[in-house]
């Protein structure tokens, strides 16, 4: 992944957020299990918020960056990416979301490494941290609802 300037990096990140939001929205229109449509629509909305944040950054609005350690339950590292289908169950949806958040996290870490602008590097690290928080949220849900059988 080679970028010649900050704008290209941001355009790439915005495009990835759009693609992910569309994927979740498309999944919401195909699933048939109760509650899954709403879950995917919420995931799509979250990705839309990420895109909006990136667009603000591109417009010159650099947000304050804060860092905190985000736990990693490492559940996602042991899951297989489920096949996307209209009959996905809750466990499969969570596994899919966990894997997707990990991919987004990795993307922002790579973008931070590719950036030569210290402020933008911090923003990408902050976005990676947000993705890590989302992954943790899904891992906790997986642990509570799937692993503990609640």
Backbone as CSV, one residue per row, in Angstrom:
resi,resn,N_x,N_y,N_z,CA_x,CA_y,CA_z,C_x,C_y,C_z
1,UNK,0.853,-1.164,0.000,0.000,0.000,0.000,0.903,1.232,0.000
2,UNK,0.896,1.952,-1.113,1.725,3.144,-1.251,0.834,4.364,-1.447
3,UNK,1.119,5.388,-0.686,0.387,6.643,-0.801,1.394,7.760,-1.008
4,UNK,1.034,8.736,-1.845,1.961,9.834,-2.096,1.651,11.064,-1.249
5,UNK,0.454,11.078,-0.633,0.135,12.218,0.232,-0.981,11.850,1.214
6,UNK,-1.212,12.751,2.151,-2.206,12.536,3.202,-3.600,12.382,2.618
7,UNK,-3.906,13.155,1.588,-5.237,13.083,0.980,-5.521,11.687,0.441
8,UNK,-4.530,11.056,-0.179,-4.719,9.691,-0.679,-4.981,8.712,0.457
9,UNK,-4.289,8.893,1.560,-4.500,8.027,2.721,-5.922,8.175,3.235
10,UNK,-6.366,9.416,3.380,-7.722,9.661,3.877,-8.773,9.152,2.896
11,UNK,-8.553,9.366,1.600,-9.499,8.866,0.601,-9.621,7.350,0.685
12,UNK,-8.496,6.686,0.851,-8.508,5.233,0.982,-9.291,4.800,2.223
13,UNK,-9.039,5.450,3.352,-9.739,5.104,4.589,-11.238,5.371,4.459
14,UNK,-11.605,6.476,3.843,-13.023,6.813,3.641,-13.678,5.757,2.757
15,UNK,-12.995,5.371,1.701,-13.523,4.346,0.801,-13.747,3.028,1.538
16,UNK,-12.805,2.643,2.395,-12.943,1.399,3.167,-14.137,1.466,4.114
17,UNK,-14.336,2.612,4.753,-15.487,2.767,5.654,-16.788,2.678,4.863
18,UNK,-16.825,3.295,3.669,-18.015,3.213,2.814,-18.304,1.773,2.426
19,UNK,-17.269,1.055,2.022,-17.434,-0.344,1.616,-17.955,-1.190,2.773
20,UNK,-17.412,-0.970,3.947,-17.833,-1.757,5.106,-19.270,-1.434,5.483
21,UNK,-19.623,-0.145,5.459,-21.005,0.251,5.771,-21.967,-0.373,4.766
22,UNK,-21.610,-0.334,3.495,-22.476,-0.919,2.463,-22.612,-2.426,2.674
23,UNK,-21.515,-3.082,3.013,-21.564,-4.520,3.248,-22.539,-4.841,4.375
24,UNK,-22.438,-4.104,5.501,-23.345,-4.345,6.613,-24.791,-4.034,6.214
25,UNK,-24.983,-2.960,5.472,-26.344,-2.609,5.048,-26.914,-3.694,4.135
26,UNK,-26.095,-4.170,3.199,-26.541,-5.244,2.310,-26.886,-6.506,3.096
27,UNK,-26.072,-6.824,4.089,-26.368,-7.992,4.927,-27.692,-7.809,5.664
28,UNK,-27.966,-6.585,6.096,-29.225,-6.316,6.805,-30.432,-6.606,5.923
29,UNK,-30.279,-6.424,4.634,-31.410,-6.665,3.731,-31.569,-8.141,3.373
30,UNK,-30.569,-8.964,3.694,-30.658,-10.371,3.310,-30.935,-11.322,4.465
31,UNK,-30.560,-10.941,5.696,-30.754,-11.874,6.805,-32.230,-12.031,7.131
32,UNK,-32.578,-13.200,7.598,-33.971,-13.479,7.924,-34.192,-13.712,9.411
33,UNK,-33.143,-13.957,10.149,-33.293,-14.233,11.576,-33.674,-12.974,12.337
34,UNK,-34.550,-13.101,13.320,-34.959,-11.944,14.122,-33.768,-11.281,14.812
35,UNK,-33.736,-9.967,14.766,-32.697,-9.201,15.440,-31.437,-8.988,14.627
36,UNK,-31.221,-9.807,13.613,-29.991,-9.692,12.838,-30.008,-8.457,11.940
37,UNK,-31.177,-8.146,11.376,-31.269,-6.956,10.533,-30.877,-5.719,11.333
38,UNK,-31.422,-5.581,12.521,-31.125,-4.427,13.365,-29.640,-4.379,13.743
39,UNK,-29.058,-5.532,14.024,-27.636,-5.585,14.380,-26.782,-5.090,13.216
40,UNK,-27.073,-5.569,12.013,-26.289,-5.140,10.863,-26.505,-3.664,10.540
41,UNK,-27.722,-3.168,10.728,-27.969,-1.746,10.489,-27.189,-0.887,11.485
42,UNK,-27.073,-1.337,12.719,-26.281,-0.600,13.713,-24.802,-0.617,13.335
43,UNK,-24.314,-1.761,12.854,-22.921,-1.840,12.408,-22.686,-0.864,11.249
44,UNK,-23.638,-0.821,10.312,-23.517,0.094,9.163,-23.505,1.543,9.634
45,UNK,-24.338,1.880,10.594,-24.377,3.250,11.124,-23.054,3.623,11.775
46,UNK,-22.462,2.685,12.487,-21.172,2.923,13.136,-20.098,3.216,12.094
47,UNK,-20.090,2.459,11.026,-19.117,2.696,9.959,-19.373,4.055,9.299
48,UNK,-20.638,4.446,9.199,-20.967,5.774,8.669,-20.402,6.876,9.545
49,UNK,-20.424,6.666,10.839,-19.844,7.660,11.757,-18.322,7.733,11.590
50,UNK,-17.696,6.605,11.336,-16.256,6.613,11.080,-15.954,7.412,9.811
51,UNK,-16.752,7.177,8.766,-16.556,7.905,7.509,-16.707,9.410,7.752
52,UNK,-17.723,9.803,8.486,-17.943,11.226,8.767,-16.750,11.832,9.499
53,UNK,-16.196,11.087,10.433,-15.037,11.579,11.174,-13.847,11.767,10.240
54,UNK,-13.638,10.807,9.349,-12.533,10.912,8.396,-12.732,12.089,7.440
55,UNK,-13.972,12.329,7.044,-14.237,13.454,6.155,-13.956,14.780,6.858
56,UNK,-14.259,14.860,8.143,-13.933,16.065,8.909,-12.423,16.257,8.982
57,UNK,-11.716,15.174,9.191,-10.251,15.240,9.242,-9.722,15.735,7.896
58,UNK,-10.274,15.199,6.808,-9.842,15.606,5.469,-10.101,17.096,5.249
59,UNK,-11.174,17.609,5.846,-11.510,19.030,5.715,-10.659,19.912,6.629
60,UNK,-9.791,19.291,7.417,-8.885,20.066,8.258,-9.240,20.113,9.719
61,UNK,-10.296,19.443,10.104,-10.719,19.415,11.508,-10.042,18.243,12.211
62,UNK,-8.879,18.496,12.767,-8.129,17.439,13.445,-8.667,17.276,14.862
63,UNK,-9.255,16.132,15.160,-9.837,15.923,16.492,-8.769,15.733,17.561
64,UNK,-9.177,15.977,18.775,-8.285,15.687,19.901,-8.095,14.172,19.957
65,UNK,-6.891,13.773,20.248,-6.566,12.350,20.285,-6.254,11.964,21.715
66,UNK,-6.877,10.896,22.136,-6.576,10.376,23.465,-6.276,8.890,23.332
67,UNK,-5.442,8.418,24.226,-5.073,7.009,24.192,-5.419,6.357,25.516
68,UNK,-5.916,5.160,25.410,-6.139,4.328,26.583,-5.910,2.893,26.147
69,UNK,-5.487,2.093,27.046,-5.253,0.693,26.715,-6.604,-0.006,26.553
70,UNK,-6.757,-0.712,25.447,-7.988,-1.442,25.170,-7.696,-2.922,25.334
71,UNK,-8.486,-3.571,26.144,-8.304,-5.004,26.366,-8.561,-5.775,25.077
72,UNK,-7.949,-6.912,24.973,-8.161,-7.807,23.844,-8.433,-9.186,24.418
73,UNK,-9.660,-9.636,24.277,-10.019,-10.957,24.793,-9.467,-12.068,23.901
74,UNK,-9.010,-11.705,22.715,-8.407,-12.629,21.751,-9.360,-13.737,21.310
75,UNK,-10.640,-13.491,21.451,-11.623,-14.465,20.970,-11.588,-14.518,19.451
76,UNK,-11.505,-13.352,18.831,-11.504,-13.281,17.377,-10.348,-14.011,16.728
77,UNK,-9.238,-14.105,17.441,-8.079,-14.788,16.887,-8.311,-16.295,16.766
78,UNK,-9.339,-16.799,17.408,-9.627,-18.232,17.389,-10.886,-18.571,16.600
79,UNK,-11.504,-17.554,16.012,-12.732,-17.776,15.245,-12.426,-17.896,13.761
80,UNK,-13.243,-18.661,13.085,-13.174,-18.775,11.634,-14.157,-17.772,11.050
81,UNK,-13.754,-17.098,9.984,-14.650,-16.146,9.323,-15.856,-16.914,8.792
82,UNK,-17.065,-16.594,9.265,-18.239,-17.343,8.799,-18.628,-16.964,7.377
83,UNK,-19.288,-17.889,6.723,-19.855,-17.618,5.406,-21.026,-16.662,5.583
84,UNK,-21.115,-15.681,4.729,-22.233,-14.737,4.778,-23.436,-15.408,4.143
85,UNK,-24.532,-15.412,4.895,-25.762,-15.981,4.361,-26.959,-15.301,5.004
86,UNK,-28.106,-15.479,4.377,-29.313,-14.872,4.922,-29.792,-15.580,6.185
87,UNK,-29.227,-16.733,6.478,-29.630,-17.495,7.659,-28.568,-17.492,8.759
88,UNK,-27.708,-16.473,8.761,-26.678,-16.393,9.792,-27.330,-16.341,11.169
89,UNK,-26.751,-17.058,12.118,-27.248,-16.972,13.481,-26.443,-15.922,14.249
90,UNK,-26.834,-15.661,15.476,-26.207,-14.600,16.263,-24.717,-14.852,16.444
91,UNK,-24.342,-16.098,16.698,-22.925,-16.448,16.865,-22.138,-16.107,15.603
92,UNK,-22.674,-16.442,14.455,-22.000,-16.149,13.191,-21.906,-14.650,12.931
93,UNK,-22.965,-13.925,13.256,-22.951,-12.469,13.077,-21.868,-11.844,13.954
94,UNK,-21.801,-12.283,15.204,-20.771,-11.742,16.094,-19.370,-12.094,15.595
95,UNK,-19.173,-13.320,15.153,-17.864,-13.721,14.634,-17.498,-12.866,13.424
96,UNK,-18.467,-12.631,12.561,-18.237,-11.799,11.385,-17.860,-10.375,11.806
97,UNK,-18.584,-9.810,12.761,-18.306,-8.454,13.231,-16.932,-8.363,13.888
98,UNK,-16.589,-9.355,14.689,-15.270,-9.373,15.340,-14.168,-9.372,14.290
99,UNK,-14.295,-10.241,13.305,-13.293,-10.317,12.246,-13.221,-9.008,11.456
100,UNK,-14.368,-8.396,11.186,-14.393,-7.136,10.441,-13.725,-6.006,11.210
101,UNK,-13.959,-5.943,12.505,-13.330,-4.902,13.318,-11.821,-5.109,13.390
102,UNK,-11.378,-6.346,13.398,-9.938,-6.638,13.397,-9.304,-6.153,12.097
103,UNK,-9.980,-6.380,10.983,-9.479,-5.915,9.689,-9.383,-4.388,9.684
104,UNK,-10.401,-3.715,10.218,-10.387,-2.249,10.279,-9.263,-1.758,11.185
105,UNK,-9.088,-2.414,12.319,-7.995,-2.067,13.229,-6.646,-2.166,12.498
106,UNK,-6.429,-3.286,11.826,-5.180,-3.491,11.097,-4.974,-2.424,10.020
107,UNK,-6.057,-2.045,9.346,-5.979,-1.001,8.327,-5.465,0.309,8.929
108,UNK,-6.051,0.731,10.039,-5.646,2.005,10.631,-4.225,1.950,11.188
109,UNK,-3.809,0.815,11.665,-2.425,0.671,12.119,-1.474,0.819,10.924
110,UNK,-1.835,0.199,9.802,-0.998,0.326,8.595,-0.999,1.768,8.074
111,UNK,-2.160,2.432,8.107,-2.220,3.821,7.655,-1.395,4.729,8.564
112,UNK,-1.423,4.471,9.859,-0.603,5.252,10.791,0.874,5.077,10.450
113,UNK,1.255,3.865,10.137,2.655,3.598,9.800,3.046,4.245,8.475
114,UNK,2.091,4.371,7.558,2.382,4.945,6.248,2.394,6.471,6.257
115,UNK,1.795,7.061,7.260,1.694,8.521,7.315,3.001,9.151,7.774
116,UNK,3.359,10.253,7.110,4.544,11.011,7.525,4.161,12.236,8.345
117,UNK,2.869,12.464,8.509,2.364,13.589,9.292,2.077,13.091,10.711
118,UNK,2.792,13.639,11.696,2.664,13.158,13.079,1.238,13.296,13.597
119,UNK,0.575,14.390,13.277,-0.806,14.582,13.726,-1.738,13.551,13.138
120,UNK,-1.563,13.276,11.854,-2.403,12.287,11.187,-2.095,10.883,11.690
121,UNK,-0.838,10.615,11.967,-0.463,9.324,12.545,-1.213,9.111,13.854
122,UNK,-1.271,10.144,14.678,-2.009,10.051,15.940,-3.493,9.799,15.708
123,UNK,-4.067,10.469,14.700,-5.484,10.272,14.386,-5.736,8.830,13.961
124,UNK,-4.881,8.296,13.104,-5.060,6.908,12.662,-4.897,5.933,13.824
125,UNK,-3.976,6.205,14.709,-3.834,5.346,15.888,-5.084,5.430,16.761
126,UNK,-5.653,6.626,16.856,-6.879,6.807,17.622,-8.037,6.038,16.974
127,UNK,-8.125,6.091,15.643,-9.160,5.336,14.941,-8.952,3.834,15.126
128,UNK,-7.700,3.398,15.113,-7.412,1.984,15.369,-7.887,1.600,16.763
129,UNK,-7.683,2.501,17.703,-8.122,2.249,19.074,-9.653,2.112,19.134
130,UNK,-10.362,2.953,18.373,-11.823,2.832,18.327,-12.235,1.478,17.785
131,UNK,-11.564,1.032,16.735,-11.877,-0.283,16.167,-11.589,-1.388,17.184
132,UNK,-10.519,-1.239,17.947,-10.205,-2.215,18.991,-11.310,-2.242,20.046
133,UNK,-11.869,-1.068,20.365,-12.978,-1.013,21.332,-14.205,-1.727,20.783
134,UNK,-14.477,-1.533,19.475,-15.630,-2.212,18.864,-15.421,-3.717,18.877
135,UNK,-14.209,-4.142,18.539,-13.902,-5.573,18.568,-14.097,-6.126,19.979
136,UNK,-13.631,-5.387,20.971,-13.793,-5.818,22.361,-15.265,-5.933,22.717
137,UNK,-16.070,-4.954,22.288,-17.507,-4.994,22.577,-18.131,-6.262,22.000
138,UNK,-17.783,-6.596,20.763,-18.325,-7.799,20.140,-17.777,-9.059,20.793
139,UNK,-16.509,-9.037,21.201,-15.935,-10.196,21.886,-16.610,-10.417,23.234
140,UNK,-16.904,-9.342,23.946,-17.596,-9.478,25.229,-18.997,-10.048,25.027
141,UNK,-19.672,-9.586,23.991,-20.997,-10.120,23.663,-20.893,-11.599,23.302
142,UNK,-19.877,-11.952,22.546,-19.657,-13.344,22.166,-19.403,-14.195,23.410
143,UNK,-18.555,-13.681,24.292,-18.245,-14.405,25.528,-19.495,-14.595,26.378
144,UNK,-20.287,-13.527,26.511,-21.485,-13.577,27.349,-22.587,-14.450,26.781
145,UNK,-22.823,-14.324,25.468,-23.981,-14.987,24.860,-23.667,-16.343,24.241
146,UNK,-22.430,-16.530,23.794,-22.090,-17.771,23.092,-21.278,-18.702,23.981
147,UNK,-20.169,-18.203,24.490,-19.285,-19.071,25.269,-19.886,-19.469,26.606
148,UNK,-20.626,-18.550,27.216,-21.244,-18.872,28.497,-22.647,-19.425,28.334
149,UNK,-23.128,-19.466,27.090,-24.404,-20.080,26.786,-25.619,-19.384,27.353
150,UNK,-25.525,-18.073,27.548,-26.672,-17.335,28.094,-27.684,-17.075,27.005
